[in-house]
Amino acid sequence: MINLASEQIREKLVELLEEIKPDSEPTLIQRSDQNSLYLISEQDYQLFLKLIEDAEDQIDIKEGDFRLDTVEDDNYVDYDDFFDSLETANVSIRD
């Protein structure tokens, strides 16, 4: 990984941008008064987004499984029973 202070970035920006390729190492930019940041390739960024999305999906799946496992029978309404009860009550679900 390349490690640079923010002052060095001004001098090397064009060179850095040319070096960022799909398989290149991230470049750490350290700023004295703020948080550091990284320059990464678009491919690495897309992978990062995909990994975050996959992790969020796994959290949603676990939450759904938990809710299904903990639903109380007396509060549960079957899908078909729900729509049958609407038809019996003459409730239209269409505009």
PADRENNU-890943 format. One line per 8 residues: number of its first residue (from 1); their letters; for each residue x, y, z of N, C-alpha, C, O, CB. Coordinates in steps of 0.1 Angstrom, whole numbers. Glycine has a CB too. Layout:
REM residues N
NUM = a = X/Y/Z/X/Y/Z/X/Y/Z/X/Y/Z/X/Y/Z | ...
//
This chain:
REM residues 95
1 = minlaseq = 8/-12/0/0/0/0/9/12/0/19/13/7/-10/0/12 | 5/22/-8/12/35/-8/6/44/3/-6/44/4/11/42/-22 | 15/50/10/11/59/21/16/73/19/29/75/18/16/53/35 | 8/83/17/12/96/14/5/106/23/-6/104/28/8/100/0 | 12/117/26/7/128/33/-1/137/23/2/137/11/18/137/41 | -11/144/28/-19/152/18/-11/162/10/-15/165/-1/-30/159/26 | 0/167/16/8/177/9/15/171/-4/17/177/-14/19/183/18 | 18/158/-3/24/151/-14/14/148/-25/18/146/-37/30/138/-9
9 = ireklvel = 1/148/-22/-9/145/-32/-9/155/-43/-10/152/-55/-23/144/-26 | -8/168/-40/-8/178/-50/3/176/-61/1/178/-73/-6/192/-44 | 14/172/-56/26/169/-65/24/157/-73/28/156/-85/38/168/-57 | 17/147/-68/17/133/-74/3/129/-79/1/117/-83/22/123/-65 | -7/138/-79/-20/134/-82/-22/127/-96/-27/116/-97/-30/146/-82 | -17/133/-106/-18/127/-119/-11/113/-120/-17/103/-125/-11/136/-130 | 1/112/-114/8/99/-113/0/89/-105/-1/77/-110/22/102/-107 | -6/93/-94/-14/84/-86/-26/79/-94/-29/67/-94/-19/91/-73
17 = leeikpds = -33/88/-101/-45/84/-108/-41/74/-119/-49/65/-122/-52/96/-114 | -30/76/-125/-26/66/-136/-22/53/-130/-23/43/-137/-14/72/-144 | -17/52/-118/-13/40/-112/-25/31/-106/-23/19/-104/-4/43/-100 | -36/38/-104/-48/30/-99/-54/21/-110/-60/26/-119/-58/40/-93 | -51/9/-108/-56/-1/-118/-64/-12/-110/-64/-12/-98/-44/-8/-126 | -71/-20/-117/-80/-30/-110/-73/-39/-100/-78/-42/-89/-86/-40/-120 | -60/-42/-102/-53/-51/-93/-43/-43/-84/-35/-49/-77/-46/-62/-100 | -43/-30/-84/-34/-22/-77/-37/-21/-62/-49/-23/-58/-32/-8/-83
25 = eptliqrs = -27/-19/-54/-30/-17/-40/-36/-4/-37/-34/6/-45/-16/-18/-32 | -45/-3/-27/-51/10/-23/-40/20/-19/-29/16/-14/-61/9/-12 | -42/33/-21/-33/43/-17/-39/51/-5/-50/56/-6/-31/53/-29 | -32/51/6/-37/58/18/-32/72/18/-20/75/16/-32/50/31 | -42/81/19/-38/95/20/-41/100/34/-53/100/39/-47/104/10 | -31/104/41/-32/108/55/-33/123/56/-24/130/51/-21/103/64 | -43/128/63/-45/142/65/-43/145/80/-49/138/88/-59/147/60 | -35/155/83/-32/158/97/-44/162/105/-45/159/117/-21/168/98
33 = dqnslyli = -53/170/99/-64/175/107/-77/168/105/-87/172/111/-66/190/104 | -78/158/97/-90/151/94/-88/136/93/-77/131/94/-97/156/81 | -99/128/90/-97/114/88/-89/111/75/-89/119/66/-111/107/87 | -83/100/75/-76/96/63/-86/91/53/-97/88/56/-65/85/67 | -81/89/41/-89/83/30/-81/74/21/-68/75/22/-96/94/22 | -87/66/13/-81/57/4/-85/60/-11/-96/63/-13/-84/43/8 | -75/59/-20/-78/58/-34/-78/44/-38/-68/37/-36/-68/67/-42 | -89/39/-44/-90/25/-48/-95/25/-63/-101/35/-67/-99/17/-39
41 = seqdyqlf = -93/14/-69/-98/13/-83/-113/11/-83/-120/8/-73/-92/1/-90 | -119/14/-95/-134/13/-96/-138/-2/-94/-148/-4/-87/-138/17/-110 | -130/-11/-99/-133/-25/-97/-134/-29/-82/-143/-36/-77/-123/-34/-104 | -124/-24/-74/-124/-26/-60/-136/-19/-53/-142/-25/-44/-111/-21/-53 | -139/-7/-57/-151/0/-52/-164/-8/-54/-172/-9/-46/-152/14/-58 | -165/-13/-67/-177/-21/-70/-178/-34/-62/-189/-37/-57/-178/-25/-85 | -167/-40/-59/-166/-52/-51/-170/-48/-37/-178/-55/-30/-152/-58/-51 | -165/-37/-32/-169/-32/-18/-184/-30/-17/-190/-34/-7/-161/-19/-15
49 = lkliedae = -190/-24/-27/-204/-21/-27/-212/-35/-27/-222/-36/-20/-209/-13/-39 | -207/-44/-35/-214/-57/-36/-213/-65/-22/-222/-71/-18/-207/-66/-47 | -201/-64/-16/-199/-70/-3/-209/-64/8/-214/-71/16/-185/-69/2 | -210/-51/7/-219/-45/17/-233/-49/14/-241/-52/24/-218/-29/16 | -237/-49/1/-251/-53/-2/-253/-68/2/-264/-71/8/-253/-52/-17 | -244/-77/0/-245/-91/4/-247/-92/20/-255/-99/25/-233/-99/-1 | -239/-84/27/-239/-84/41/-253/-79/46/-259/-85/55/-228/-75/47 | -258/-68/40/-271/-63/44/-282/-74/41/-292/-75/48/-274/-50/36
57 = dqidikeg = -281/-81/29/-291/-91/26/-290/-102/36/-301/-107/40/-287/-97/12 | -278/-106/41/-277/-117/51/-284/-112/64/-290/-120/71/-263/-120/54 | -282/-100/68/-289/-94/80/-304/-95/78/-311/-99/88/-284/-80/83 | -309/-91/67/-323/-91/64/-329/-106/65/-339/-108/70/-327/-85/50 | -321/-115/59/-325/-129/59/-326/-134/74/-336/-141/77/-316/-138/51 | -316/-131/81/-316/-136/95/-327/-130/103/-334/-136/111/-303/-132/102 | -330/-117/101/-341/-110/107/-355/-117/103/-363/-119/112/-341/-95/104 | -356/-119/90/-368/-126/86/-370/-140/92/-381/-144/96/-368/-127/71
65 = dfrldtve = -359/-148/92/-360/-161/98/-363/-160/113/-371/-168/118/-346/-168/96 | -358/-150/120/-361/-148/134/-375/-145/136/-382/-151/145/-352/-137/140 | -381/-136/128/-395/-133/129/-404/-145/126/-414/-147/132/-398/-121/120 | -400/-152/116/-408/-164/113/-408/-174/124/-418/-181/127/-403/-171/100 | -396/-176/130/-395/-185/141/-402/-181/154/-406/-189/162/-380/-188/144 | -404/-168/156/-409/-163/168/-424/-158/167/-430/-153/176/-401/-152/173 | -430/-160/155/-444/-155/153/-453/-164/162/-451/-177/162/-448/-156/138 | -462/-158/168/-472/-166/177/-483/-170/168/-488/-163/159/-477/-157/189
73 = ddnyvdyd = -487/-183/170/-498/-189/161/-511/-181/162/-517/-180/151/-501/-203/166 | -515/-175/173/-527/-167/173/-526/-154/166/-537/-148/164/-531/-165/188 | -514/-149/163/-513/-136/156/-510/-138/141/-508/-129/134/-502/-128/163 | -508/-150/137/-504/-154/124/-516/-155/115/-526/-162/118/-496/-166/123 | -516/-148/103/-527/-149/93/-521/-155/81/-512/-149/75/-534/-136/91 | -526/-166/77/-522/-173/64/-525/-164/52/-535/-157/53/-528/-187/63 | -517/-164/42/-519/-156/30/-532/-159/24/-540/-149/22/-508/-159/20 | -535/-171/21/-548/-175/15/-560/-171/24/-570/-166/19/-549/-190/12
81 = dffdslet = -559/-174/37/-570/-170/46/-572/-155/46/-584/-151/47/-566/-175/60 | -562/-147/45/-563/-133/45/-572/-128/33/-581/-121/35/-550/-126/45 | -568/-133/21/-576/-129/10/-590/-135/9/-599/-129/4/-568/-133/-3 | -591/-147/14/-605/-153/15/-614/-144/24/-625/-142/21/-604/-167/21 | -608/-139/35/-616/-131/44/-619/-118/38/-630/-112/41/-608/-128/57 | -611/-112/29/-614/-100/22/-626/-102/12/-635/-94/11/-602/-95/14 | -625/-114/5/-636/-117/-4/-649/-119/4/-660/-114/-1/-633/-130/-12 | -649/-126/15/-661/-128/23/-667/-115/28/-679/-113/28/-657/-137/35
89 = anvsird = -658/-105/31/-663/-92/35/-666/-83/24/-669/-71/26/-653/-86/45 | -665/-88/11/-667/-79/-1/-658/-67/-1/-662/-56/-5/-682/-75/-1 | -646/-69/3/-636/-58/2/-628/-59/-11/-623/-70/-13/-627/-58/15 | -628/-49/-18/-620/-49/-31/-606/-44/-28/-604/-33/-22/-627/-40/-42 | -597/-51/-33/-583/-47/-32/-578/-41/-45/-566/-37/-46/-574/-58/-28 | -587/-39/-54/-583/-33/-67/-589/-19/-68/-599/-16/-61/-588/-41/-79 | -582/-10/-76/-587/4/-77/-600/4/-85/-606/15/-87/-577/12/-84
//
